[in-house]
Amino acid sequence: MRWLALYLRSRRAPLALAVTLTGSAAMWTLWSVFSDSREVAVEMVVLTVLLLVTALTATLGGPDDALEGTAALPWRPRRAAHVLAAFLVVAGLPLVTLATGARFGPAWLVLRDAAGLIGLTALGAATIGVARAWFAPLGWTLAATLFPQSEPVIARVLTWQTQPRVSTAATVTAGLLAVGGLIVYAVAGPARRAPAEAAQQ
């Protein structure tokens, strides 16, 4: 348990969890106060999931790049468990609201988007670094919520976050991002930072 506590502190997990809880509460409060509908709009659900994913991105890297690459610790299962735990947090907070007056759902949308965006973020952390890992989820999700849905398969892939449940293309895209990100991050770990960037930490 001591190792787990040290690990979570080194990854700034307590702060990230506080931000996710605060963000979830803020989004829930905004909808409860300003809307008469119990069902939260799809766009707001998607943006809330994005907010939670972004808040947890910093936890995908630690302060010591050399330690991340050492063989002294079994990093692969730890990294995989970290990504899965992040998914549970991102999916769990909106799903809790299904029993309240402002429902962030449906459940399948939250689960699909949480899995896909967490995978995309993990993939970014392993390839372009933790500091920039949130770029792709942010840009992709904003584009998906701003542009209207259309029929071609490529359009359903590009806007997978806002597609309906029956969209196989959206489900497959989210699944590939989730599995790909989990595997790549677990095996490779976070990309090493440039010396100047590491010195700023």
C-alpha positions in Angstrom: 0.0 0.0 0.0 2.9 2.3 0.7 4.2 1.8 -2.9 0.7 2.6 -4.2 0.5 5.8 -2.2 3.9 7.0 -3.4 3.0 6.1 -7.0 -0.2 8.1 -6.9 1.5 11.1 -5.3 4.3 11.0 -7.9 1.7 11.0 -10.7 -0.3 13.9 -9.1 -3.3 11.6 -8.9 -4.9 13.3 -5.8 -5.0 16.7 -7.6 -6.3 15.1 -10.8 -9.0 13.3 -8.9 -10.0 16.5 -7.2 -10.2 18.3 -10.6 -12.4 15.5 -12.0 -14.8 15.6 -9.1 -15.0 19.4 -9.2 -15.5 19.4 -13.0 -18.2 16.7 -12.8 -20.0 18.6 -10.0 -19.8 21.9 -11.9 -21.3 20.4 -15.1 -24.0 18.6 -13.2 -24.9 21.8 -11.3 -24.9 23.9 -14.5 -27.4 21.5 -16.2 -29.5 21.2 -13.1 -29.8 25.0 -12.7 -30.2 26.1 -16.3 -32.2 23.3 -17.9 -35.7 21.9 -17.4 -34.8 18.6 -19.0 -33.7 15.7 -16.9 -31.7 14.2 -19.8 -28.4 16.0 -20.4 -27.7 16.9 -24.1 -25.4 14.6 -25.9 -22.9 17.3 -26.7 -22.6 18.2 -23.0 -22.2 14.6 -22.1 -19.4 14.2 -24.6 -17.7 17.4 -23.5 -17.9 16.3 -19.8 -16.2 13.0 -20.6 -13.5 15.0 -22.5 -13.0 17.3 -19.5 -12.5 14.3 -17.2 -10.1 12.6 -19.6 -8.1 15.8 -19.9 -7.9 16.2 -16.1 -6.4 12.7 -15.8 -3.9 13.1 -18.6 -1.1 14.4 -16.4 -1.2 11.2 -14.3 0.1 9.2 -17.2 3.7 10.3 -16.6 5.9 10.6 -13.6 8.7 13.0 -12.7 11.6 10.6 -13.6 11.8 9.4 -17.2 14.7 7.1 -16.3 12.6 5.3 -13.7 9.9 4.8 -16.3 12.3 2.8 -18.4 13.9 0.6 -15.8 13.4 -3.1 -15.8 13.6 -3.3 -12.0 9.8 -2.8 -11.8 7.0 -4.7 -13.7 5.8 -1.5 -15.4 3.5 -3.1 -18.0 0.8 -4.4 -15.7 1.0 -1.2 -13.6 0.6 1.0 -16.7 -2.3 -1.2 -17.9 -4.0 -1.0 -14.5 -3.5 2.8 -14.5 -5.3 3.2 -17.8 -8.1 0.9 -16.7 -8.4 2.9 -13.4 -8.6 6.1 -15.4 -11.4 4.6 -17.5 -13.4 3.7 -14.4 -13.1 7.2 -13.0 -14.1 8.9 -16.3 -17.0 6.5 -16.9 -18.1 6.2 -13.3 -18.6 9.9 -12.4 -21.1 10.5 -15.2 -22.9 7.2 -14.7 -23.5 8.1 -11.0 -25.7 10.9 -12.2 -28.2 8.5 -13.8 -29.8 8.3 -10.4 -30.1 12.1 -10.0 -32.1 14.9 -11.6 -29.5 15.6 -14.3 -28.7 12.4 -16.1 -25.4 12.3 -18.0 -26.2 9.4 -20.3 -27.1 7.1 -21.8 -24.7 4.6 -20.2 -23.5 3.2 -23.6 -22.4 6.7 -24.8 -20.4 7.4 -21.6 -18.7 4.0 -21.7 -17.9 4.2 -25.4 -16.6 7.7 -25.3 -14.6 7.2 -22.1 -12.9 4.1 -23.4 -12.1 5.7 -26.8 -10.8 9.0 -25.4 -8.8 7.3 -22.6 -7.2 5.1 -25.2 -6.5 8.0 -27.5 -4.9 9.9 -24.6 -2.8 6.9 -23.6 -1.7 6.6 -27.2 -0.7 10.3 -27.3 1.2 9.9 -24.0 3.3 7.1 -25.5 4.0 8.8 -28.8 4.1 12.6 -28.4 4.4 12.9 -24.6 2.2 13.4 -21.6 2.3 17.2 -21.9 0.7 17.1 -25.3 -1.3 13.9 -25.0 -4.6 15.9 -24.5 -4.3 17.7 -27.9 -5.8 14.9 -30.0 -8.8 14.1 -27.7 -9.6 17.8 -27.5 -9.3 18.6 -31.2 -11.1 15.4 -32.3 -14.0 15.8 -29.8 -14.5 19.5 -30.5 -14.6 18.8 -34.2 -17.1 16.0 -33.7 -19.5 18.2 -31.6 -19.3 21.1 -34.0 -19.8 19.4 -37.3 -23.1 17.7 -38.2 -23.4 14.0 -38.5 -23.7 12.5 -42.0 -24.1 9.1 -43.6 -20.7 8.2 -45.1 -18.7 5.7 -43.1 -15.7 8.0 -42.9 -17.9 10.7 -41.4 -19.2 8.3 -38.7 -15.6 7.4 -37.9 -14.5 11.1 -37.7 -17.5 12.0 -35.4 -17.6 8.7 -33.5 -18.0 10.5 -30.1 -21.5 11.8 -31.0 -22.7 8.9 -33.1 -25.8 6.9 -32.1 -25.6 3.5 -30.5 -26.4 1.7 -33.8 -23.3 3.1 -35.5 -20.9 0.2 -35.9 -18.2 2.5 -37.3 -18.2 4.6 -34.1 -18.1 1.6 -31.8 -15.3 0.0 -33.8 -13.3 3.3 -33.8 -13.7 3.7 -30.1 -12.7 0.1 -29.5 -9.6 0.3 -31.6 -8.5 3.5 -29.9 -9.2 2.0 -26.4 -7.3 -1.3 -27.1 -4.5 0.3 -29.1 -3.9 3.0 -26.5 -3.9 0.5 -23.7 -1.4 -1.8 -25.4 0.9 0.8 -26.7 1.1 2.7 -23.4 1.4 -0.4 -21.3 4.3 -1.7 -23.5 6.1 1.6 -24.3 5.2 3.8 -21.4 5.1 7.6 -21.7 7.4 9.2 -24.3 10.6 10.7 -22.9 10.6 14.5 -22.5 13.2 16.8 -24.0 15.9 17.8 -21.5 14.6 21.4 -21.4 11.0 20.2 -20.8 12.1 17.8 -18.0 14.1 20.6 -16.3 11.0 22.7 -15.9 9.3 20.0 -13.8 
